[in-house]
Amino acid sequence: MPTVLRSNGLRVVIYPNDYPPAHVHVVGSGWVVTINLIGLAVREAIGCDEREARRALRLAGEHAEMLMNAWRRLHG
């Protein structure tokens, strides 16, 4: 699972064998939030509260272009 970004204690990962639509997994301490890159929306939040989910979404939004490029590199 390649980590494509680290920021303020969070890791953003993209699984090489994952499926469309383009998305990332933001991993915090004991939680994971899946963010759709097209439309920038939380798809799934596991083990976190709403504040952490918003933080993950904000991080993905700040780096959306870079994350989409990373998705494309891994998935064609």
N, CA, C and O atoms as a GROMACS GRO file, in nm:
protein
  304
    1MET      N    1   0.085  -0.117   0.000
    1MET     CA    2   0.000   0.000   0.000
    1MET      C    3   0.089   0.123   0.000
    1MET      O    4   0.143   0.161   0.104
    2PRO      N    5   0.106   0.185  -0.115
    2PRO     CA    6   0.193   0.302  -0.122
    2PRO      C    7   0.135   0.424  -0.049
    2PRO      O    8   0.019   0.462  -0.070
    3THR      N    9   0.218   0.482   0.035
    3THR     CA   10   0.182   0.609   0.097
    3THR      C   11   0.221   0.718  -0.001
    3THR      O   12   0.338   0.728  -0.039
    4VAL      N   13   0.125   0.798  -0.042
    4VAL     CA   14   0.152   0.903  -0.140
    4VAL      C   15   0.165   1.041  -0.076
    4VAL      O   16   0.208   1.136  -0.141
    5LEU      N   17   0.126   1.052   0.052
    5LEU     CA   18   0.134   1.180   0.121
    5LEU      C   19   0.132   1.156   0.271
    5LEU      O   20   0.059   1.069   0.321
    6ARG      N   21   0.212   1.232   0.342
    6ARG     CA   22   0.209   1.236   0.489
    6ARG      C   23   0.194   1.382   0.531
    6ARG      O   24   0.261   1.470   0.478
    7SER      N   25   0.104   1.404   0.626
    7SER     CA   26   0.083   1.541   0.673
    7SER      C   27   0.020   1.540   0.811
    7SER      O   28  -0.084   1.478   0.832
    8ASN      N   29   0.083   1.608   0.904
    8ASN     CA   30   0.028   1.627   1.040
    8ASN      C   31  -0.024   1.497   1.102
    8ASN      O   32  -0.134   1.494   1.156
    9GLY      N   33   0.055   1.392   1.094
    9GLY     CA   34   0.018   1.266   1.157
    9GLY      C   35  -0.076   1.180   1.075
    9GLY      O   36  -0.118   1.074   1.121
   10LEU      N   37  -0.111   1.223   0.955
   10LEU     CA   38  -0.199   1.144   0.868
   10LEU      C   39  -0.119   1.088   0.751
   10LEU      O   40  -0.022   1.149   0.706
   11ARG      N   41  -0.160   0.971   0.703
   11ARG     CA   42  -0.102   0.912   0.583
   11ARG      C   43  -0.213   0.898   0.480
   11ARG      O   44  -0.325   0.859   0.514
   12VAL      N   45  -0.182   0.930   0.356
   12VAL     CA   46  -0.276   0.910   0.247
   12VAL      C   47  -0.220   0.798   0.161
   12VAL      O   48  -0.108   0.806   0.111
   13VAL      N   49  -0.299   0.693   0.144
   13VAL     CA   50  -0.252   0.576   0.070
   13VAL      C   51  -0.347   0.544  -0.046
   13VAL      O   52  -0.466   0.575  -0.043
   14ILE      N   53  -0.289   0.481  -0.148
   14ILE     CA   54  -0.364   0.431  -0.262
   14ILE      C   55  -0.322   0.286  -0.281
   14ILE      O   56  -0.204   0.257  -0.296
   15TYR      N   57  -0.418   0.196  -0.280
   15TYR     CA   58  -0.389   0.055  -0.301
   15TYR      C   59  -0.372   0.028  -0.450
   15TYR      O   60  -0.458   0.067  -0.529
   16PRO      N   61  -0.262  -0.037  -0.491
   16PRO     CA   62  -0.238  -0.062  -0.633
   16PRO      C   63  -0.346  -0.148  -0.699
   16PRO      O   64  -0.375  -0.130  -0.818
   17ASN      N   65  -0.405  -0.241  -0.627
   17ASN     CA   66  -0.505  -0.331  -0.685
   17ASN      C   67  -0.647  -0.287  -0.654
   17ASN      O   68  -0.740  -0.367  -0.662
   18ASP      N   69  -0.664  -0.161  -0.620
   18ASP     CA   70  -0.797  -0.110  -0.584
   18ASP      C   71  -0.881  -0.087  -0.708
   18ASP      O   72  -0.833  -0.106  -0.820
   19TYR      N   73  -1.003  -0.048  -0.690
   19TYR     CA   74  -1.104  -0.039  -0.796
   19TYR      C   75  -1.150   0.105  -0.811
   19TYR      O   76  -1.140   0.184  -0.717
   20PRO      N   77  -1.202   0.141  -0.931
   20PRO     CA   78  -1.260   0.274  -0.949
   20PRO      C   79  -1.388   0.287  -0.868
   20PRO      O   80  -1.444   0.186  -0.825
   21PRO      N   81  -1.436   0.408  -0.846
   21PRO     CA   82  -1.381   0.534  -0.892
   21PRO      C   83  -1.256   0.572  -0.813
   21PRO      O   84  -1.227   0.515  -0.707
   22ALA      N   85  -1.183   0.669  -0.866
   22ALA     CA   86  -1.058   0.714  -0.804
   22ALA      C   87  -1.085   0.760  -0.660
   22ALA      O   88  -1.175   0.840  -0.634
   23HIS      N   89  -1.006   0.706  -0.568
   23HIS     CA   90  -1.022   0.741  -0.427
   23HIS      C   91  -0.892   0.716  -0.352
   23HIS      O   92  -0.801   0.650  -0.402
   24VAL      N   93  -0.884   0.770  -0.232
   24VAL     CA   94  -0.770   0.750  -0.144
   24VAL      C   95  -0.820   0.708  -0.007
   24VAL      O   96  -0.938   0.725   0.027
   25HIS      N   97  -0.728   0.654   0.071
   25HIS     CA   98  -0.757   0.615   0.209
   25HIS      C   99  -0.669   0.703   0.298
   25HIS      O  100  -0.546   0.698   0.289
   26VAL      N  101  -0.732   0.782   0.382
   26VAL     CA  102  -0.660   0.867   0.476
   26VAL      C  103  -0.658   0.793   0.609
   26VAL      O  104  -0.763   0.762   0.666
   27VAL      N  105  -0.537   0.765   0.657
   27VAL     CA  106  -0.519   0.683   0.776
   27VAL      C  107  -0.471   0.770   0.891
   27VAL      O  108  -0.368   0.838   0.881
   28GLY      N  109  -0.547   0.769   1.000
   28GLY     CA  110  -0.509   0.840   1.121
   28GLY      C  111  -0.477   0.739   1.230
   28GLY      O  112  -0.456   0.621   1.202
   29SER      N  113  -0.474   0.784   1.350
   29SER     CA  114  -0.444   0.698   1.464
   29SER      C  115  -0.568   0.616   1.501
   29SER      O  116  -0.655   0.663   1.575
   30GLY      N  117  -0.576   0.494   1.449
   30GLY     CA  118  -0.688   0.406   1.480
   30GLY      C  119  -0.810   0.426   1.393
   30GLY      O  120  -0.916   0.373   1.424
   31TRP      N  121  -0.798   0.501   1.285
   31TRP     CA  122  -0.912   0.523   1.197
   31TRP      C  123  -0.870   0.536   1.051
   31TRP      O  124  -0.754   0.562   1.021
   32VAL      N  125  -0.967   0.516   0.962
   32VAL     CA  126  -0.945   0.529   0.818
   32VAL      C  127  -1.067   0.596   0.756
   32VAL      O  128  -1.181   0.561   0.787
   33VAL      N  129  -1.042   0.691   0.667
   33VAL     CA  130  -1.148   0.756   0.592
   33VAL      C  131  -1.118   0.738   0.444
   33VAL      O  132  -1.008   0.768   0.398
   34THR      N  133  -1.216   0.689   0.369
   34THR     CA  134  -1.202   0.674   0.225
   34THR      C  135  -1.266   0.795   0.159
   34THR      O  136  -1.382   0.828   0.185
   35ILE      N  137  -1.188   0.862   0.072
   35ILE     CA  138  -1.231   0.986   0.007
   35ILE      C  139  -1.236   0.964  -0.144
   35ILE      O  140  -1.136   0.924  -0.204
   36ASN      N  141  -1.351   0.991  -0.205
   36ASN     CA  142  -1.360   0.992  -0.351
   36ASN      C  143  -1.288   1.116  -0.401
   36ASN      O  144  -1.310   1.226  -0.350
   37LEU      N  145  -1.203   1.099  -0.503
   37LEU     CA  146  -1.130   1.214  -0.557
   37LEU      C  147  -1.213   1.292  -0.657
   37LEU      O  148  -1.191   1.412  -0.674
   38ILE      N  149  -1.306   1.228  -0.722
   38ILE     CA  150  -1.396   1.298  -0.814
   38ILE      C  151  -1.517   1.341  -0.732
   38ILE      O  152  -1.595   1.258  -0.686
   39GLY      N  153  -1.532   1.472  -0.716
   39GLY     CA  154  -1.640   1.524  -0.634
   39GLY      C  155  -1.600   1.546  -0.489
   39GLY      O  156  -1.678   1.603  -0.412
   40LEU      N  157  -1.481   1.502  -0.451
   40LEU     CA  158  -1.428   1.516  -0.315
   40LEU      C  159  -1.535   1.496  -0.208
   40LEU      O  160  -1.592   1.591  -0.155
   41ALA      N  161  -1.561   1.369  -0.180
   41ALA     CA  162  -1.662   1.334  -0.081
   41ALA      C  163  -1.613   1.216   0.001
   41ALA      O  164  -1.539   1.131  -0.047
   42VAL      N  165  -1.656   1.213   0.126
   42VAL     CA  166  -1.626   1.098   0.211
   42VAL      C  167  -1.711   0.981   0.165
   42VAL      O  168  -1.834   0.991   0.159
   43ARG      N  169  -1.646   0.871   0.133
   43ARG     CA  170  -1.718   0.750   0.093
   43ARG      C  171  -1.746   0.663   0.216
   43ARG      O  172  -1.854   0.607   0.231
   44GLU      N  173  -1.645   0.654   0.303
   44GLU     CA  174  -1.659   0.568   0.420
   44GLU      C  175  -1.567   0.620   0.530
   44GLU      O  176  -1.456   0.665   0.502
   45ALA      N  177  -1.613   0.614   0.653
   45ALA     CA  178  -1.532   0.654   0.768
   45ALA      C  179  -1.541   0.543   0.871
   45ALA      O  180  -1.649   0.506   0.916
   46ILE      N  181  -1.425   0.491   0.910
   46ILE     CA  182  -1.421   0.379   1.004
   46ILE      C  183  -1.340   0.421   1.127
   46ILE      O  184  -1.222   0.456   1.116
   47GLY      N  185  -1.403   0.417   1.242
   47GLY     CA  186  -1.335   0.441   1.368
   47GLY      C  187  -1.305   0.585   1.400
   47GLY      O  188  -1.222   0.613   1.488
   48CYS      N  189  -1.370   0.679   1.331
   48CYS     CA  190  -1.340   0.819   1.360
   48CYS      C  191  -1.470   0.898   1.378
   48CYS      O  192  -1.579   0.852   1.346
   49ASP      N  193  -1.453   1.017   1.431
   49ASP     CA  194  -1.568   1.104   1.447
   49ASP      C  195  -1.577   1.200   1.327
   49ASP      O  196  -1.492   1.198   1.238
   50GLU      N  197  -1.679   1.281   1.326
   50GLU     CA  198  -1.703   1.372   1.214
   50GLU      C  199  -1.590   1.472   1.195
   50GLU      O  200  -1.555   1.507   1.082
   51ARG      N  201  -1.532   1.518   1.305
   51ARG     CA  202  -1.421   1.615   1.297
   51ARG      C  203  -1.302   1.555   1.223
   51ARG      O  204  -1.242   1.620   1.138
   52GLU      N  205  -1.268   1.430   1.256
   52GLU     CA  206  -1.156   1.364   1.188
   52GLU      C  207  -1.187   1.339   1.041
   52GLU      O  208  -1.099   1.351   0.956
   53ALA      N  209  -1.312   1.303   1.010
   53ALA     CA  210  -1.352   1.281   0.871
   53ALA      C  211  -1.339   1.412   0.792
   53ALA      O  212  -1.294   1.410   0.678
   54ARG      N  213  -1.379   1.524   0.851
   54ARG     CA  214  -1.365   1.654   0.783
   54ARG      C  215  -1.218   1.689   0.763
   54ARG      O  216  -1.180   1.744   0.660
   55ARG      N  217  -1.136   1.657   0.863
   55ARG     CA  218  -0.991   1.681   0.852
   55ARG      C  219  -0.932   1.600   0.736
   55ARG      O  220  -0.850   1.652   0.659
   56ALA      N  221  -0.973   1.476   0.723
   56ALA     CA  222  -0.926   1.392   0.613
   56ALA      C  223  -0.971   1.448   0.479
   56ALA      O  224  -0.894   1.451   0.383
   57LEU      N  225  -1.096   1.491   0.471
   57LEU     CA  226  -1.150   1.548   0.348
   57LEU      C  227  -1.077   1.677   0.311
   57LEU      O  228  -1.047   1.700   0.194
   58ARG      N  229  -1.048   1.759   0.410
   58ARG     CA  230  -0.976   1.884   0.386
   58ARG      C  231  -0.836   1.855   0.329
   58ARG      O  232  -0.791   1.921   0.235
   59LEU      N  233  -0.767   1.756   0.388
   59LEU     CA  234  -0.634   1.720   0.341
   59LEU      C  235  -0.640   1.673   0.196
   59LEU      O  236  -0.558   1.714   0.114
   60ALA      N  237  -0.735   1.587   0.164
   60ALA     CA  238  -0.749   1.539   0.026
   60ALA      C  239  -0.780   1.654  -0.069
   60ALA      O  240  -0.728   1.658  -0.180
   61GLY      N  241  -0.863   1.747  -0.027
   61GLY     CA  242  -0.896   1.861  -0.110
   61GLY      C  243  -0.777   1.951  -0.137
   61GLY      O  244  -0.762   2.003  -0.248
   62GLU      N  245  -0.693   1.970  -0.037
   62GLU     CA  246  -0.574   2.054  -0.053
   62GLU      C  247  -0.474   1.995  -0.151
   62GLU      O  248  -0.394   2.068  -0.211
   63HIS      N  249  -0.478   1.863  -0.169
   63HIS     CA  250  -0.380   1.794  -0.254
   63HIS      C  251  -0.448   1.714  -0.364
   63HIS      O  252  -0.392   1.616  -0.414
   64ALA      N  253  -0.569   1.755  -0.401
   64ALA     CA  254  -0.650   1.676  -0.494
   64ALA      C  255  -0.582   1.648  -0.627
   64ALA      O  256  -0.587   1.535  -0.676
   65GLU      N  257  -0.519   1.747  -0.685
   65GLU     CA  258  -0.455   1.726  -0.816
   65GLU      C  259  -0.341   1.625  -0.806
   65GLU      O  260  -0.330   1.535  -0.889
   66MET      N  261  -0.258   1.639  -0.705
   66MET     CA  262  -0.147   1.547  -0.686
   66MET      C  263  -0.198   1.405  -0.659
   66MET      O  264  -0.143   1.308  -0.710
   67LEU      N  265  -0.304   1.393  -0.579
   67LEU     CA  266  -0.359   1.262  -0.548
   67LEU      C  267  -0.421   1.196  -0.670
   67LEU      O  268  -0.408   1.075  -0.690
   68MET      N  269  -0.489   1.275  -0.753
   68MET     CA  270  -0.546   1.220  -0.876
   68MET      C  271  -0.436   1.173  -0.970
   68MET      O  272  -0.449   1.068  -1.032
   69ASN      N  273  -0.329   1.250  -0.979
   69ASN     CA  274  -0.215   1.208  -1.062
   69ASN      C  275  -0.154   1.078  -1.010
   69ASN      O  276  -0.116   0.992  -1.089
   70ALA      N  277  -0.144   1.064  -0.879
   70ALA     CA  278  -0.091   0.941  -0.820
   70ALA      C  279  -0.183   0.823  -0.850
   70ALA      O  280  -0.136   0.714  -0.882
   71TRP      N  281  -0.315   0.844  -0.841
   71TRP     CA  282  -0.412   0.739  -0.874
   71TRP      C  283  -0.391   0.694  -1.019
   71TRP      O  284  -0.387   0.574  -1.047
   72ARG      N  285  -0.379   0.791  -1.109
   72ARG     CA  286  -0.362   0.758  -1.251
   72ARG      C  287  -0.232   0.683  -1.277
   72ARG      O  288  -0.229   0.590  -1.358
   73ARG      N  289  -0.124   0.723  -1.210
   73ARG     CA  290   0.003   0.651  -1.226
   73ARG      C  291  -0.010   0.505  -1.184
   73ARG      O  292   0.046   0.417  -1.249
   74LEU      N  293  -0.083   0.480  -1.076
   74LEU     CA  294  -0.097   0.343  -1.025
   74LEU      C  295  -0.199   0.260  -1.102
   74LEU      O  296  -0.186   0.138  -1.110
   75HIS      N  297  -0.300   0.325  -1.159
   75HIS     CA  298  -0.411   0.252  -1.219
   75HIS      C  299  -0.427   0.273  -1.370
   75HIS      O  300  -0.514   0.212  -1.432
   76GLY      N  301  -0.345   0.357  -1.428
   76GLY     CA  302  -0.351   0.377  -1.572
   76GLY      C  303  -0.458   0.471  -1.618
   76GLY      O  304  -0.472   0.495  -1.738
   0.00000   0.00000   0.00000
